[in-house]
Amino acid sequence: MDTHVPGLSPHHQAVVERFVAACRADARVVAAFLRGSYVTGTADAWSDLDLGLVTTDAAYEEFVAGRAAFLRQLGEPLFLEDFDIPNFVFFVLADGAEGELALGREGDFAHTHAGPHRVLLDKTGVLAGAAFPWRAPAPAEQVERLRRLVHWFWHDLSHFITALARGDLWWAYGQLEVLRRVCGNLARLTHNFSDPDVGEEVYFKVGHALPPAYLAPLEATCCPLERGALLQAARAILRRYQELARPLAQAHGIPYPAELERLTCERLERASAGG
């Protein structure tokens, strides 16, 4: 099978060839494939390398436990972490190649990827006709995420108010980022309620996920570490939250916390006046 991938940089092509050779020589591995931007045609000079492999069912646990040794066949790893995701390994090699390796077993590998793929090696035909469908979050999960965003915003705004009133500008600055992320997630849900990156990945490729107008009101909230600037930014974030949260809550049957809004906004005005 041809391992040459159009568009790959020389050092990424070398890693792919070492990857395929290592998979071919390892009896535990039955298939290997390429994922991500090099398959979708969206790669650029800064793209990382997304790899995937499938082991036999019997060898999967052993392979996962020894995955660091397998990856050393691709190059000397300067960074090797799984971030508590058991079937993924994130790596940076000494030659600068950066990427991630998804691990699956013959009986269960569809969850390791979403989207198109390119087969690099298939010893048993396990990838013949295989599809990796895009996975959308369940509607009930998104509604619960929305509920938390709508309500937790006020808890985080309350922390901002306390920090501002006490003159703890670093704490206030940190809370602004928390509030800004809430608005970013609300913008994602407004644009696409099935957006899988709502949550911790709010900024992940956000320039592709959202039209610029959705985030434009937040641009001015990236402000200096000064009391007046922080307060102005908080008010801008609050306005954007209200523009996004109210219609979303109504559309998805979530009670909007109007009384909590009134109470917290009054508290913000007292802190603004130094009271």
C-alpha positions in Angstrom: 0.0 0.0 0.0 1.3 3.4 -1.0 2.4 5.4 2.1 3.2 8.6 0.3 0.7 11.3 1.3 0.4 14.4 -0.9 1.0 17.6 1.0 2.9 16.1 3.9 6.0 17.9 4.9 9.2 15.8 4.6 9.5 15.2 8.4 5.9 14.3 8.6 6.2 11.9 5.7 9.2 10.3 7.4 7.1 9.8 10.5 4.3 8.2 8.5 6.7 5.8 6.9 8.2 4.8 10.3 4.7 4.5 11.7 3.6 2.1 8.9 6.8 0.1 9.2 6.3 -0.2 13.0 2.6 -1.3 12.5 3.6 -3.8 9.8 6.2 -5.4 12.0 3.9 -5.5 15.1 1.7 -8.6 15.2 -0.6 -6.9 17.6 -1.5 -4.2 15.0 -4.0 -5.1 12.3 -4.5 -1.7 10.6 -3.2 1.9 10.5 -4.8 5.0 9.0 -4.3 8.7 8.6 -6.8 11.2 10.0 -7.4 14.9 10.2 -6.5 17.8 8.0 -4.1 15.9 5.7 -7.0 13.8 4.7 -9.6 16.6 4.5 -7.3 18.8 2.4 -7.3 21.6 5.0 -3.7 21.2 6.2 -1.2 24.0 6.2 2.4 24.5 7.4 1.3 24.4 11.0 -0.9 21.3 10.9 -0.1 18.4 13.2 -0.1 14.7 12.3 -3.2 12.7 13.2 -2.6 8.9 13.1 -4.8 6.0 14.1 -4.3 2.3 14.5 -6.3 -0.8 15.3 -5.0 -3.7 17.3 -6.4 -7.2 17.9 -9.0 -7.4 20.6 -6.7 -9.7 22.7 -3.7 -7.4 22.4 -5.3 -4.0 23.0 -4.8 -3.6 26.8 -1.1 -4.7 26.4 -0.6 -2.3 23.5 -2.1 0.6 25.4 0.1 -0.1 28.4 3.2 -0.1 26.2 2.3 2.6 23.8 5.3 4.8 24.8 7.7 2.1 23.5 5.8 1.9 20.3 5.9 5.6 19.7 9.6 5.7 20.2 9.9 3.9 16.9 8.6 7.0 15.2 11.3 9.3 16.8 12.5 10.5 20.1 9.5 11.9 22.0 10.1 15.2 23.9 6.4 15.2 24.9 4.2 12.2 25.5 0.9 12.5 27.3 -2.6 11.0 27.2 -4.4 13.7 29.3 -6.4 10.9 30.9 -7.9 10.0 27.5 -7.2 6.3 27.4 -7.3 5.7 23.7 -5.3 8.8 22.6 -1.6 9.7 22.9 -0.4 13.2 22.1 3.3 13.6 21.1 6.0 16.0 20.0 9.1 14.4 18.5 12.7 15.7 18.6 12.5 16.5 14.8 9.6 18.8 15.5 6.8 16.5 14.3 3.7 17.0 16.5 0.6 14.9 16.5 -1.7 12.5 18.1 -2.3 8.7 17.9 -5.8 7.2 18.3 -5.9 3.6 19.5 -8.8 1.2 18.8 -9.4 -2.5 18.8 -10.9 -4.7 16.1 -14.2 -5.0 17.9 -14.4 -1.3 18.8 -12.6 1.4 16.8 -15.3 3.6 15.3 -15.1 6.0 18.4 -11.5 6.8 17.7 -12.1 9.2 14.9 -14.8 11.3 13.1 -14.7 12.2 9.4 -12.7 10.9 6.4 -9.6 8.7 6.7 -6.9 7.3 4.5 -5.9 3.7 5.0 -2.1 3.2 5.4 -2.1 -0.5 6.3 -4.8 -3.1 6.6 -3.6 -6.6 7.3 -7.1 -8.2 7.8 -9.5 -5.9 5.9 -10.9 -4.5 9.1 -11.0 -1.0 7.5 -12.7 -2.1 4.3 -15.9 -0.1 4.1 -15.3 1.4 7.6 -16.9 4.8 8.3 -16.2 7.2 11.1 -19.3 9.3 11.3 -19.3 12.8 12.8 -20.7 12.6 16.3 -23.1 15.2 17.5 -23.8 15.6 21.3 -27.2 14.3 22.4 -29.8 17.2 22.5 -30.4 16.6 26.2 -26.7 16.9 26.9 -26.5 20.3 25.1 -29.6 21.5 27.0 -27.9 20.6 30.3 -24.7 22.4 29.2 -26.8 25.4 28.3 -28.6 25.4 31.7 -25.2 25.4 33.5 -23.9 28.2 31.4 -27.0 30.3 31.9 -27.0 29.9 35.7 -23.3 29.6 36.4 -22.6 32.9 34.7 -24.1 34.7 37.7 -21.9 32.8 40.1 -18.8 33.8 38.2 -20.0 37.4 37.9 -20.4 37.5 41.6 -16.8 36.4 42.0 -15.8 39.2 39.7 -17.7 41.7 41.8 -16.1 40.5 45.0 -12.6 40.7 43.4 -13.3 44.2 42.0 -14.7 45.5 45.3 -11.6 44.2 47.2 -9.2 45.7 44.7 -7.9 42.2 43.7 -7.4 43.0 40.1 -5.7 39.8 39.1 -8.6 37.8 40.4 -11.1 40.1 38.7 -9.1 39.7 35.4 -9.3 35.9 35.7 -13.0 36.0 36.3 -13.4 38.1 33.2 -11.9 35.3 31.2 -14.3 32.8 32.8 -17.3 35.1 31.8 -15.9 35.6 28.3 -15.7 31.8 27.8 -19.4 31.5 28.9 -20.3 34.0 26.2 -18.2 32.2 23.6 -20.0 28.9 24.4 -23.4 30.7 24.2 -22.4 32.1 20.8 -21.5 28.6 19.7 -24.8 27.2 20.8 -26.7 30.1 19.1 -25.0 29.4 15.8 -25.1 25.6 16.0 -26.8 23.9 19.0 -25.1 20.6 18.1 -21.6 22.1 18.2 -19.4 19.4 19.8 -16.8 21.9 21.0 -19.1 23.7 23.5 -17.4 23.4 26.9 -13.7 23.5 27.5 -12.9 23.8 23.8 -14.7 27.0 23.3 -11.8 28.7 21.5 -10.9 25.6 19.4 -10.9 26.7 15.8 -13.5 29.3 16.7 -12.7 31.4 13.7 -14.0 28.6 11.5 -16.9 27.7 13.8 -18.4 31.1 14.1 -19.0 34.1 11.9 -16.9 37.1 13.1 -20.0 39.0 14.2 -20.7 36.5 16.9 -17.6 37.3 18.8 -17.0 40.9 17.8 -18.8 42.3 20.9 -16.2 40.5 23.1 -13.1 41.9 21.3 -13.0 45.1 23.4 -13.3 43.1 26.6 -9.6 42.0 26.3 -8.5 44.9 28.5 -5.6 46.3 30.6 -5.3 45.4 34.3 -7.0 48.6 35.5 -10.1 48.9 37.6 -12.0 51.1 35.2 -11.1 49.0 32.2 -12.1 45.7 34.0 -15.4 47.2 35.0 -16.2 48.4 31.5 -15.2 45.0 30.1 -17.5 43.2 32.6 -20.4 45.3 31.6 -19.8 44.6 27.9 -19.7 40.8 28.6 -22.9 41.1 30.7 -24.7 42.8 27.8 -23.5 40.1 25.4 -24.5 37.4 27.8 -28.0 38.8 28.1 -28.3 39.1 24.3 -27.4 35.4 23.9 -28.7 33.7 27.0 -32.3 35.0 27.1 -33.4 33.7 23.7 -31.5 30.5 24.1 -33.1 29.8 27.5 -36.5 30.5 26.1 -36.0 28.4 23.0 -34.9 25.3 25.0 -37.3 25.5 27.9 -34.8 26.7 30.5 -36.1 29.2 33.2 -34.1 32.4 32.9 -32.9 33.5 36.4 -34.3 37.0 36.2 -34.4 37.6 39.9 -30.8 36.4 40.3 -29.9 38.8 37.4 -31.5 41.7 39.2 -29.8 41.0 42.5 -26.4 40.5 40.9 -26.6 43.6 38.7 -27.5 45.7 41.8 -24.4 44.3 43.5 -22.3 45.1 40.5 -23.5 48.7 40.6 -22.7 49.0 44.3 -19.2 47.7 43.7 -18.8 50.1 40.8 -19.6 53.0 43.0 -17.2 51.7 45.7 -20.0 50.7 48.0 
